[in-house]
Amino acid sequence: MNTLILGIGNPILSDDGVGIKIAQQMKERNPELEVIEVCEGGFGLLDHVIGCDKLIIIDSIKTEQGKPGDIYKLELEDLKPTMDLAISHGIGIASAFTVGEGLGYKMPQSVSIYAVEVRDNTNFSEGCTKEVAERIPFIAKQILEEEKL
């Protein structure tokens, strides 16, 4: 079974780059992992994920009730397919996967999505805020253990 770790984010928008930073840390801990860092979403992800068996997506999220550094595990089924082009990554991940399946592409059979609560995803900075940065090593370790990688 081939596994792909997809770190998503914008590395120059402070906490928005947390998915990429966690994916990098996972690769440092286990160099045999296949890790891809992307600044895109929706349809742009299809080129990367077609053909892999297991996909682990790590991205940022900003909710009203969470605190920076909290981590949420989601499955693809938890996301509603939408064709709303106003969302941050074009169409949603679930919609992109639905289209990929409809086109007959070999899509991952197992998809885990890890969303990390952020404080600042709008200001220019190559580093995460202190609260989020301090949690990156713990989150990377937690995902590796949970996914048995």
C-alpha positions in Angstrom: 0.0 0.0 0.0 1.5 3.3 -1.0 0.9 6.2 1.3 1.1 9.9 0.4 1.3 12.7 2.9 0.1 16.0 1.5 1.0 19.2 3.5 -1.2 22.0 2.3 -0.8 25.7 3.0 0.8 29.0 2.1 4.3 29.1 3.7 4.4 32.9 3.7 1.0 33.5 5.5 2.0 32.7 9.1 0.0 29.8 10.5 -1.5 28.9 7.1 1.8 27.1 6.4 1.3 24.7 9.4 0.3 21.8 7.2 3.5 22.1 5.2 5.6 22.4 8.4 4.1 19.3 10.0 4.6 17.3 6.8 8.2 18.3 6.7 8.7 17.3 10.3 7.1 13.9 9.6 9.5 13.4 6.7 12.4 14.3 9.0 11.3 11.7 11.5 10.7 9.0 8.8 12.7 9.8 5.6 11.0 6.9 3.7 7.7 8.7 3.7 6.4 10.2 0.4 5.6 13.8 1.3 4.4 16.5 -1.1 4.0 20.2 -0.1 1.3 22.2 -2.0 -0.1 25.7 -2.0 -3.2 24.6 -3.8 -6.4 22.7 -3.2 -9.5 21.3 -4.9 -8.8 20.2 -8.5 -5.1 21.0 -8.1 -4.8 18.1 -5.6 -6.0 15.5 -8.1 -2.7 15.4 -10.0 -0.9 14.5 -6.8 -3.2 11.9 -5.3 -4.3 9.8 -8.3 -2.9 6.4 -7.9 -2.0 6.4 -4.2 -3.8 4.0 -1.9 -3.7 6.0 1.3 -3.7 9.7 1.6 -3.0 11.9 4.6 -3.9 15.5 4.2 -2.6 18.1 6.7 -4.0 21.7 6.5 -5.0 24.6 8.6 -8.4 25.6 9.9 -9.8 28.6 11.7 -12.9 28.1 13.7 -14.5 30.3 16.3 -14.4 27.9 19.2 -10.9 26.2 18.8 -7.7 27.3 20.3 -4.5 27.6 18.2 -2.7 24.3 17.9 -5.8 22.1 18.4 -5.9 19.3 15.9 -9.1 17.8 14.4 -9.1 14.5 12.5 -11.6 14.3 9.7 -12.5 11.8 7.0 -13.4 12.7 3.5 -17.0 11.7 4.3 -17.1 14.5 6.9 -16.8 17.2 4.2 -19.7 18.1 2.1 -19.1 18.2 -1.7 -19.5 21.8 -2.9 -18.9 23.6 -6.1 -18.6 27.0 -4.3 -15.7 28.7 -6.1 -15.6 31.3 -3.4 -13.9 29.1 -0.8 -10.2 29.4 -0.2 -9.0 26.5 -2.3 -11.4 26.8 -5.2 -13.7 23.8 -5.0 -13.6 21.7 -1.9 -11.6 18.5 -1.5 -14.6 16.3 -1.3 -15.9 17.8 -4.6 -12.6 17.3 -6.3 -12.5 13.6 -5.2 -16.1 13.1 -6.5 -15.1 14.5 -9.9 -12.0 12.4 -9.9 -14.0 9.3 -9.2 -16.5 10.3 -11.9 -13.8 10.6 -14.4 -12.6 7.1 -13.6 -9.3 8.0 -11.9 -7.9 5.6 -9.3 -8.5 7.6 -6.1 -7.1 6.8 -2.7 -9.2 4.2 -0.8 -8.2 5.7 2.6 -8.2 9.4 3.3 -7.4 11.0 6.6 -7.6 14.8 7.0 -5.8 16.5 9.8 -6.9 20.2 10.4 -4.8 22.3 12.7 -6.5 25.3 14.4 -4.6 28.5 13.6 -4.5 32.0 15.0 -3.2 34.0 12.1 -3.6 33.0 8.5 -3.7 36.4 6.9 -0.4 38.3 7.8 2.8 37.8 5.9 5.3 35.7 7.9 7.4 32.6 7.1 6.9 31.4 10.7 3.9 30.3 12.6 2.6 32.0 15.7 4.2 30.8 18.9 1.2 28.8 20.0 1.0 26.9 16.7 4.8 26.5 16.3 5.2 24.9 19.7 2.6 22.2 18.8 4.2 21.2 15.4 6.5 18.5 16.8 3.8 17.0 19.0 1.2 17.0 16.1 3.7 15.4 13.7 4.5 12.6 16.2 0.8 12.1 16.9 -0.1 11.7 13.2 2.8 9.3 12.7 1.6 7.2 15.6 -2.1 7.3 14.7 -1.4 6.4 11.1 1.2 3.8 12.1 3.9 5.3 9.9 
